[in-house]
Amino acid sequence: VLKANMRMETNLDEYMPKTHPAFVFSDEAEERFNIRDAILVAIEHPDSVFNPGTLAKIIDIEEALIAFDEIEADEVTSLHTAENILGTEEGLDVRDFYTDAPADQETCTAIREKVRSNEMFRGRLVSPDEKTTLVKVDLADDAFSNDLYKRILALAETFDGPETIHVAGRPIVEGTMAILGPRDMSRMGPLVILVIALVLFIVLKSVSRMLIALSVVLFSTLWSFGLMVGLGVPVYTVTIMIPVMLIAIGVAYGIHLYNQIDFFVKEHPDASRTEVVGNVIDVIWSPVLFAGLTTMAGFISLLTSQVYPVKYFGIFSAFGVLAALVLTMLLITQGIMIFGTGRKSKMPGKAVFDNAETGSARTFGGRFSDALVRRPVPVIVTVVIVVALSLFGITRVWINTSFLANFEKTSDIVKTDAFMNKHFGGTSTLNVIFDAEDVDAFKQPELLALLDEVQEKSLELDKVGDAISITD
């Protein structure tokens, strides 16, 4: 049920409130200039795209894309649909590069010469080496869906050969995340459970203890995601980390309880199960409770963030910690009443503790703590060094908001994006908008010269692959 109702949110426009100034201005700019997210279909030929087969394939891909209900004809731009605008002594000469599929190489060569003479398209719709050309699809905000994403990728496969078809753009990255995120969670879930079960068995040395501690982790995670689904909150790339956090925290609570149980049974080998449970509640409840509350407070503090995934990560992690805390006290204590302390008992209701199982561990812990107490100076010096390195490390921290950072460098989506960035201006767009109070201000030579200078200077910036403005 959880899997059926969970959805992955990868649209960056849904990551912050619509009332945030950045989104308000962005929406205004998109409306004024009809700015849309684009899907880029790159057609790569081993030698040159200027051949009858490839130029005909551009038309076929366009027609196949336009056949989709979500895509309109005026949203598709390619060498076939673009207009070749040239300045002449008489004015502007506006013609198509080509209308019908060329029948011979001579016609293709003429089209190539037109592209070479037009700076607007050389390096933008056709790569500098003339081996790759683009078909650009501008999508409306509500047009993209996982179904459209799958159909576009399937379409690209049908046109593969002898050309190689690459598909990129922000919608493709978001669509890939929406599919791979839940898929990875379903694959990694059983593996994580297996690893945690193995670690718990090694640490706790008891199957019953391992199962109870594992149940705490699983139920707290299910409750957190169940509450998330019940409230209609989607899964973000950040909230995927909630199970990892709850596993670490929930397991720690259980180990604390079992440690106290073993300590008490060691001192009172004939204690009944009721006495063991009473002791662990009296001794451990307060420290575990305050540990849980402070952890919850830390997560709840994330509600101050304006980013939705961070907010949801904080609130549902805090709920998961509360669930783990409650389940730890309930399940482990009831497990003691039902199964005993996890060791073989001499008589019903009694438990015997095997000293040899934890004696060496306790001895090591005691020796380690005594060594720290006897050497205060080295300890203080070590702490100062660690703090100094931490402060230096903080200055080296940077925030990576790129969705591509979520993929392996060897993945197809990263390779395709790198291919687009290598042969064209790039797959990400930054819009710099100039506003003036005077009508027709940007027809004045002084402002046009300023825009041209800004454009040229921007090309000198690192990571800027191309720039275009009205001055072109």
Secondary structure, 3 states (H helix, E strand, C coil): CHHHHCCECCCHHHCCCCCCHHHHHHHHHHHHHCCCEEEEEEEECCCCCCCHHHHHHHHHHHHHHHCCCCCCHHHEECCCCCEEEEECCCCEEEEECCCCCCCCHHHHHHHHHHHHCCCCCECCCECCCCCEEEEEEEECCCCCCHHHHHHHHHHHHHCCCCCEEEEECHHHHHHHHHHHHHHHHHHHHHHHHHHHHHHHHHHHCCHHHHHHHHHHHHHHHHHHHHHHHHCCCCECCCHHHHHHHHHHHHHHHHHHHHHHHHHHHHHCCCCEHHHHHHHHHHHHHHHHHHHHHHHHHHHHHHHHCCCHHHHHHHHHHHHHHHHHHHHHHHHHHHHHHHHCCCCCCCCCCECCCCHHHHHHHHHHHHHHHHHHHHCHHHHHHHHHHHHHHHHHHHHCCCCCCCHHHHCCCCCHHHHHHHHHHHHCCCCCCCCCCCCCCCCCHHHCHHHHHHHHHHHHHHCCCCCCCCCCCCCC
